[in-house]
Amino acid sequence: MQQYVYHFKKLTVLAFPIFIGQLTQTMMGFIDTAMAGQVSAQDMAAVAIGAGIWFPTMLFVLGLIMPLTPIVSHYLGGEAYDKIRPAIYQGFYLALLGCVPALLIFVFSPFILNNMQLEPGLFNLSKSYLYFIAWGAPAFALFQVLRSCSEGIAYTMPTMLISFVGLACNIPANYIFIHGHFGIPALGGAGCGLASALVYWCMLISMGCYIHLHPRFDRIKLFYAFEWIRWPDVRAYFRLGLPIALSVFFEVTLFSAIALFIAPLGSVVVAGHQIAMNFSSLIFMLPLSIGIVTSIRVGYYLGRQNPIATWTTIKVSIFTGMILAVFTAIGTFWGRQFIAHTYTQDNEVINLAIYLLMFASLYQIVDAIQTIIAGALRGYKDTTACFYISLFSYWMIGMPLGYLLSFTNLIGSKLGVLGFWIGISIGLTCAAVLFTLRLIYIQRRTFSSNLLDN
């Protein structure tokens, strides 16, 4: 029992700062939208469209970097401190290489926007937003590498502290660039892109200074020597990161595709769906944070060649995530009316959102399970299986089933937007089951290997 209490304490201490950091960064997007909306609906729409291109693109880059965290924790567990600095530098190179296609997407974004048939004013604002925020892409990617370094050595507090720095910079920067002050012309919603780019550079510099000055990082000596690019290492990290990047990209585009599919159903349906999805995204930060910590702890104990502690920390993470999911599901179910009212005063939208939030509460438990187990598998560096499971569950089960339920009579009466929510729930359940089976297989293989070695 004592070992479970120990792992639970480590989990909560590490996960809480990550959760606050993730929540704070989500708040930045909300603030951008709200401040642009004070200018005009067109400016708010430009931020939404620009962010809709920026977000999945940079999440792909983030996915490439994600294996770095368990790699660092693996070296920490094996007390191979001298290997951490070279790994981080190769992560820097991978991040910069990953930014190249991302920057090309932003530079050639007018071709994407042209296909959206936007009115001229909205087209120009969206294009300017993407041009401006593109300057922050390298800083965003490099910051994630430094974050992986910090979280990999089981020190997650900087993630929270630096996110506060970003939030503190974001609001005044938005105000200056949106409305025009200190000789800077008013850029409207496009100014949010420039403000975000500035925020990312501030966060990168702040994290770099923190790592350089804090004694917790003295053993790594990150900035005391330079490391040239080593292509075999970069290729190895790329092979680990690409499946994660594709998994994240497919998951994000899944929800984007649903929004496009339901657009013909009318603005009330889209708005109700958006409320339920936005709130679910906020709740998702809890299991996501636990999943990140799980990958850190798994990597650490694998480095120490301790499969028993590895399995114990995974069980504690899953159990903790399930308990939290039960509470959030109950809270979402009983508070769905209050939640809907905080987003809008339109009664039609509120009624639909209340209905969808009820279904959102039902899948939170399986969503927590699949997210945390996916984190554990990343700790095992089993990223390719995660990709295939995600692709199968979301795009071969969840999306087709959701479409059939929503728009056809093949399974029953047309359910409209509700059909997609049922499809999502079944897809997530499928992912949770397959991830669990994969984890059991990996764990048994690890135990067998350890017995043979002994």
N, C-alpha and C positions, 0 to 999 in steps of 0.2 A: 504493500500500500504506500509505503514511504517513497518508493521510486516514482509512482504515479503522481504524487503530490509535487515531487521535485520537477518532473517534466511539465506539469501543469503550470507551475510558477515560472519556469523558463519560457514557456509558450506565451503566457500573458505579458510578461515583461518585454519580450521581443515584439509581440504582435501589436500591442497598444500604440507605440509610436508610429508603426507602419500604417495602421488604420487611420490615425489622425492625419498623417501625411497624405494618404490617398484621398481622404475626405476633403482636405484643404485644397488639393489640386483640382478636385472636382468643383469645389466652390469657385475657383478662378474662372472656369468656363461659365458658370452661372452668372458671375459678376459681369463678365464680358457681355453676355447676352442682355442682362438687365440694363447696363449703362448705355449700350448701343440703342436699346429700345426706347430710352428717354429722348433720343434724337428723333427717330422715326421708325415706323414699322419696316421700311426698306433697309435701314441700317441694321436693324436687328436680324432681318432675313439674310443680309450679306454675311454677317458673322456666323449665322447658322450654316449657311451653304459653305463658306470657307472652312469652318471647323469640321464640316462633314467630309471634306477632302483631306484636310490636315490630319485629323484624328486617326483614321485607319492607316494612313501612310506611315506616320511616325510610330504607331503601335507595331507595325511590321518591323521597323528598325529596332524598337524596344525588344521584340521577340528574339531577334538575333543575339541580343546582349544578355538575355535572361539566364542562360546556362552559366554565366560567369559567377553568379552568386554561389551556387552549390560547389563550383570548382574551387573557389576561394575557401569556402568552409571545409571542403575536403582537405585542402592543404593545411588549414588551421588544425583540424583534428589530428592530422599526421605530424604536426609540429614542423612542417616544411615551410617555415616562414620565408625562406629565401626564394621560394617559387611564386610567392604571391605577387610581388612587384612585376616580374616579367609577364605574368598572366594578365595583370591589369593593363600593361602597355599594349599587349596584343589585342586586348579588348578595345583600347582606344583606336587602334588601326581598323579593327572590324567595324566599329561604330562610324568612323569617318567614311569608310568604303560603303557602308550601308546608306549613308546620307546622299551619296551620289545619285542613285536612281530617284530618291525622294526629292532632291532638289530639281531634278529634271521634270518631275511631275508638277512641281509648283511653278517652274518657269514656263512650262507649256500648258499651264492650267486653262488659258483662254480656249484651247481646243476642247477641253472637257466642258467648260461653261457654255460654249457655243451650242453644244448638243442638248443643253438644258432649256434652250429657248427662253432665256431671261430677258426682261425688259432692259434697255440700255443702261439706265441708272444703276440697277441692281447688278448688272454684269460688271460694270466698271468698279463698283465698290467691292464686289467679291474678288475680282482679279487683283485689286490693290491690296486687299487683306492678305491674300496668299503670297504676293510678292514681298510684303513686309514681314510676315511671320517666317518666311523661308530663311531670313537672316538668323533666326534663332534655332534652326534645325541642328547645326553642329553642336551648339551649346546644350540643347536638349539631349542629344545622343551621348555626349561626353559626360554630362551630369549623371546619366543612368549608369555609366561605367563606374564612376566614383561612388555612386550609391551602392552598386554591387560590391565594391571593395569594403565599404563600411558594414553593410548587412552581412556580407560573407564572414566577417570576423565576429559576428553576433553582437554588433553594436548598431542598433536601429534608431537610437535617439537623434542622430543628425538628420535622418529622413524627415522627422517631424519638425525639428528646429529650422531647417532650411526651407521647408514648405511654408512656414510662417514668414520667413524673409520674402519668399515669392509673393505671398498674399499681401504683405505690407507694401511691396513695390508695385503690385498690379493695380491697385485702386488709384493712387495718384498718377501713375503713368497713363492709365486709361483716360482719366480726367483731362490731362494735359494734351494728349494726342487726339482725343475725340473732339474736344471743344476748342482747342488751339490756345495755348498760353506761352508766355516767355518767348514770343517771336515765332513760335511754331504754328503753321497754318492748321486750321480745323480740318481734320481728316474724316470725321464722322465714324461710322462703324469700322472703316478700314484702319483707323487708328488703334483699334484693339489688337490688330495683327502686329503692329510696330511695338505696342506696349508689351505684348506677350514675348516677342523676340528679346526685348530688353530684360524682361523678367528672367528668361532662361539663362541669359549671360550672367545676371546677378546671382542666380542660384548656383551656376557652375563655379564662379569665382569664390562665392561664399563656402561652398563645399570643399573646394581645393584648399582654401586657407584653413578651414577647420581640420582637415586631414593632416596638413603640414604642421600645424601648431599643437594639436592635441596629443598628449603622451600615449594615448591608447594605440596610436598608429606608429609609434617609434620603432617597433620591431620590423615593420614593413619597409620603412625608409623609401617611400614611394617617389619622392621628388629629389632624392639624393644622387641618383644616377639615371642615365638615359638608356632606353632599350630600343634597338632598331627593330624593324618589322621582321618577323620570322614567319615566312609563308606557310610552312607546315602547321604551325600552331594556329594561325589565322584560319586556315582551311579546316582544321579540326574543330575549332569553335564554331565556324560557319555551319559545318555538318550537324553539330548539336543544336544550333540556334535556328536553322532554317525550318525544321518541322514545327517548332514553337511559334515562329513568326507566321507561318502559314496557318496554324491552328487559330491563333489570335485573329488573323485577318479574316478567315472564314467565319469565325464567330461574330465579329463586328459586322461584316457584310451581310450576315444572315438577318440581323435585326434591321439593317438598312434596307434590305430587299423586302422585308415584311412591310415597312413603311411605304415603299413604292407600290406594292401590291394592293394595299388597302386605300391608297389615295383616291381611286374612283368611288369609294364608298362615301365620300363626303368629309367635310372639315370637322364635323362633330366626332365622327369615328376616329379620324387621325388624332385629334386633340385628346380624346379619351384614352386612346392607345398610348400616346406620348406621356401622359400623366402616370399611368401604371408602369410604363417602361422606365421612366426617369426615376421614380421612387424605388423600383426594384434595383436599379443601378446603384443607388445610394446604399441600400441594404447589402448588396453584393460585396461592398468594400470589406465587410466583416469576414466572410469566408475567404475572400481573396487574400487578406492580410494573414490569416492563419495558414493558407496554402503557401505563401511566400516563406513564412517562418518554418513550415514543415520541410520545405526544400533545403533550407539552411541547416536545420538540425539533422536531417538525414545525411546530407553531405558531410557534416562534421563527424557523425558517428561512423560513417563508412570509412572516413579517413583514419579513425581510431581502431578500425577493424572490429567493431562491436555490434554485431547484427542484433543482439538481444535488446540493447538500448535503442537501436534504430527502430525496431518493431514496436517497442514500448512508446516511443515518442510519436509514432504514427497513430497508434491506437488512441493516445491521449488527445491528439489533434482532431481526429475524426469525432471522438466522443464530445469534445468541447464544441466543435463546430455544429454538431447535431443539436446539442442543448441550446446553443445560441439561436440556431435556426428555428427551433420550436418556439422560443420566446418571440422572435421577430415575426414569425408566421401568425402567432396569436395576436400580437400587437397590430399587424397589418390587417388581419381579419376584423377585429373589433374596432379599430380606428380608421377603417377605410373611408367612412363618410367625412371625418375630420380632415384626413389627408387630401381627399379630392377637393374640399372647400379651400384648402390653402393654395391651390393652383389656379382656380378659376371660380367665377360666380355664375357661369352659364349652367343652368339646371340640366339641360340635355347632356352636356359634356360630363357634368358631375355624376349623373345617374349611370352613364356608361362606364366611367372611371371606377365607380364603386363596384360595379359588377366585375370588371376586369381585375381589380385589386384583390377580390376574393379568390380568383384563380391564381394570381401572383403569390398569394400567401401559401397556396398548396404546394408549389414546386420549390419553395425555398430550402426545404430539407434535402431533397435530392441534389439541388444545385450546390449546396454547401458540401455534400459528400463528394461529388465529382470534382469540384474545385480543389478541395484539400488533397484528395488522392492524386490528382494531376500534379500538384505541388510535390508530393512524395516521389512520384515517378521521375520528375525533373531532378530531384535529389539523387536518384539512381542513374541519372543521365539517360533514361529510357524515353527519349523525346520523340523518336520516330513512331512508336506505338501510340503515343498521345495524339499525334497528328492523324493517324488513320482512324482512331476511335472517334475523334472529334468530327472529322470529315463524314464518317459513316453516320454518326448519331444525329448531327445537325442537318446535313445537306441531303442525306439519303433516307432518313427517317423523319425527323422533325419538320423540315420544310415541305417535302411532298405531301405528308399527311396533313399538315396545316392547310395547304392549298386545297386539297381534296375536300376537307371539312368545310372550308370557308366558301368555296365557289362552285362546288359540284354537288350532285345528288347521289354519287356513287356509293357513299357510306351511309348517308342519311340526309335529312334536310340541310340546306345551306345554313351555316352558322355565322357567316360573316366574319368579323375580326376575332370572335371568340374561337373559331376553328384554329387560327394560328396560335393562340395561347394554349390550346389543348395540344397542338403539335409540338410546341416548345417544351411543354411539360413532359410529354412522352419521349422526346429526343433527349432531354436532360436525364430522365430516368434510365434510358438506354445507355447513355454515357457513364452514369454512375455505376451501373451493373458491370459494364465492360472494363472500366477502370479498376473496379474492385477485383475482378477476376485476374486482370493483368498484374495487379499489385501482389496478390496471393502467389501467383506464379513466380514473380521476381523474388519475393521474400523467401520462398521455398528453395529457389535456386541458390540464393545467397547463403542460406543456412547450410545447404548441402556442400557448397564450395568451401565454407568455413570449416566444416567437419573434416573434409578431405585434407585441407591444409594442416589441420592439427593432427 
